[in-house]
Amino acid sequence: MAVSRKNEERFLDSDERQLLDKTRGAQLSGLSDQDLIGTLRMLRERQLRARAIANRQRREMRGKSEPRSSAPATRNDGTERKNEILTGAIKRINNERNRRAAASAQPSQTSLARKAFRLKKAADGRSATPSYKTANEGMRDVPNTKYEDLSRRMEIGRVVKAVATAQAKRDARQDDLN
């Protein structure tokens, strides 16, 4: 049974309320991984304690165990609700941890782009489908017939100039010999 935030104050002490506030919304996503683990640990301790008390009270109400106080417990609704509230907070933290793990497991855009580039290079520009129009098959990929020049323009210019200079020197030597 869901418990409103207003009613949570009845079942939790101030420390537990502060812990619970960390497990909601923006505060939960703002926690570091270490803080998340620490909060989870504290919530589990408190939840286990609440569960143990609820079980003890239930046994006292049935008469199966001796009362811890002067009178046996007659109700354990508050302790049961506390256990439910803390369990919900633990579930929220576990969901956040799973979300973070899934987000970190996804490959980065850089690695995906590199993979696509490798696959494109491996395809060598060839397509399995014909590049001409066929009936009732829809549009076909028309491969680019202009191949990209992979050499750098600056390098080409430098080599051309070096060759021209060397040729001019050779020509000048030939003129001197004649």
C-alpha positions in Angstrom: 0.0 0.0 0.0 1.4 3.4 -1.0 2.1 5.9 1.7 2.0 9.6 1.1 4.9 11.8 2.0 2.7 13.5 4.6 2.0 10.2 6.3 5.6 9.1 6.1 6.5 11.6 8.9 4.4 9.5 11.3 6.4 6.3 10.6 9.9 7.6 10.2 12.3 9.5 12.4 14.2 12.5 11.2 17.4 10.6 10.1 15.3 8.2 8.1 13.4 11.0 6.5 16.7 12.6 5.4 17.8 9.3 3.9 14.5 9.0 2.1 14.7 12.5 0.7 18.0 11.6 -1.0 16.2 8.8 -2.9 13.8 11.1 -4.8 14.1 12.8 -8.1 16.9 15.2 -8.8 18.7 14.5 -5.5 18.9 10.8 -6.4 20.5 11.5 -9.8 22.8 14.1 -8.3 24.4 11.6 -5.9 27.8 10.2 -6.7 28.2 6.4 -6.9 29.8 6.3 -3.5 27.1 8.3 -1.9 24.5 6.1 -3.6 26.1 2.9 -2.2 26.4 4.5 1.3 22.8 5.6 1.3 21.7 2.1 0.1 23.7 0.5 2.9 22.1 2.6 5.6 18.6 2.1 4.2 19.1 -1.7 4.1 20.2 -1.7 7.7 17.2 0.3 8.8 14.9 -1.8 6.6 16.2 -5.1 8.1 15.8 -3.7 11.6 12.2 -2.6 10.8 11.5 -6.1 9.3 12.9 -7.8 12.4 10.9 -5.7 14.8 7.7 -6.3 12.7 8.3 -10.0 12.8 8.9 -9.9 16.6 5.7 -7.9 17.1 3.8 -10.3 15.0 5.0 -13.3 17.0 4.1 -11.4 20.2 0.6 -10.7 19.0 0.1 -14.4 18.2 1.5 -15.4 21.6 4.4 -17.4 20.1 7.1 -15.4 21.9 7.6 -13.5 25.2 7.0 -9.8 25.0 10.1 -7.6 25.0 8.4 -4.9 27.0 6.0 -5.1 29.9 3.0 -5.7 27.6 2.9 -7.7 24.4 2.5 -5.8 21.1 -1.1 -5.4 20.0 -0.4 -3.8 16.6 2.5 -3.6 14.2 1.0 -1.4 11.5 3.5 1.4 11.9 6.5 -0.9 11.7 5.0 -2.7 8.7 4.5 0.7 6.9 8.1 1.8 7.9 9.4 -1.4 6.3 7.3 -0.7 3.1 8.6 2.9 2.9 12.2 1.8 3.3 11.8 -1.0 0.8 10.4 1.5 -1.8 13.5 3.8 -1.2 15.8 0.8 -1.7 14.0 -0.1 -5.0 14.5 3.5 -6.2 18.2 3.4 -5.5 18.5 0.0 -7.2 16.7 1.3 -10.2 19.1 4.3 -10.4 22.1 2.0 -10.1 20.7 -0.2 -12.9 20.1 2.9 -15.0 23.6 4.1 -14.5 25.0 0.7 -15.3 23.0 0.6 -18.6 24.1 4.1 -19.5 27.7 3.3 -19.0 27.4 0.0 -21.0 26.2 1.8 -24.1 29.0 2.5 -26.6 30.0 6.1 -27.2 29.2 7.9 -30.4 32.8 8.0 -31.3 33.2 4.2 -31.2 30.0 3.8 -33.2 31.2 6.2 -35.8 34.6 4.4 -36.1 32.8 1.1 -36.4 30.5 2.5 -39.2 33.6 3.9 -41.0 35.3 0.5 -40.8 32.2 -1.2 -42.2 31.9 1.3 -45.0 35.6 0.8 -45.9 35.1 -2.9 -45.9 32.2 -2.6 -48.2 34.5 -1.0 -50.8 31.6 1.0 -52.3 29.9 -2.0 -53.7 26.2 -2.6 -53.2 24.4 -6.0 -53.2 21.4 -4.4 -55.1 21.5 -3.2 -58.7 22.0 0.5 -59.2 19.4 0.6 -62.0 15.7 1.0 -61.6 13.6 -2.2 -61.2 9.9 -2.6 -61.2 8.0 -2.5 -57.9 11.1 -2.6 -55.8 11.4 1.0 -54.9 14.4 3.2 -55.2 17.9 1.8 -55.3 21.1 3.2 -53.9 23.1 4.7 -56.7 26.8 4.5 -55.8 29.0 7.5 -56.1 31.2 7.1 -59.2 33.5 10.0 -58.2 36.1 8.5 -55.9 37.4 10.7 -53.2 41.1 11.7 -53.7 42.7 10.5 -50.4 46.0 12.4 -51.0 46.5 15.8 -49.4 46.5 18.7 -51.8 49.3 20.4 -50.0 51.5 17.2 -50.4 50.7 17.1 -54.1 51.7 20.8 -54.5 54.9 20.3 -52.6 55.9 17.3 -54.8 55.1 19.0 -58.0 57.1 22.1 -57.0 60.1 19.9 -56.0 60.0 18.0 -59.3 59.8 21.3 -61.2 62.7 22.8 -59.3 64.8 19.7 -59.8 64.0 19.7 -63.5 65.0 23.4 -63.8 68.3 22.6 -62.1 69.0 19.8 -64.5 68.1 22.0 -67.5 70.4 24.8 -66.2 73.3 22.3 -66.0 72.6 21.1 -69.5 72.7 24.7 -70.8 76.0 25.3 -69.0 77.6 22.2 -70.6 76.5 23.1 -74.1 
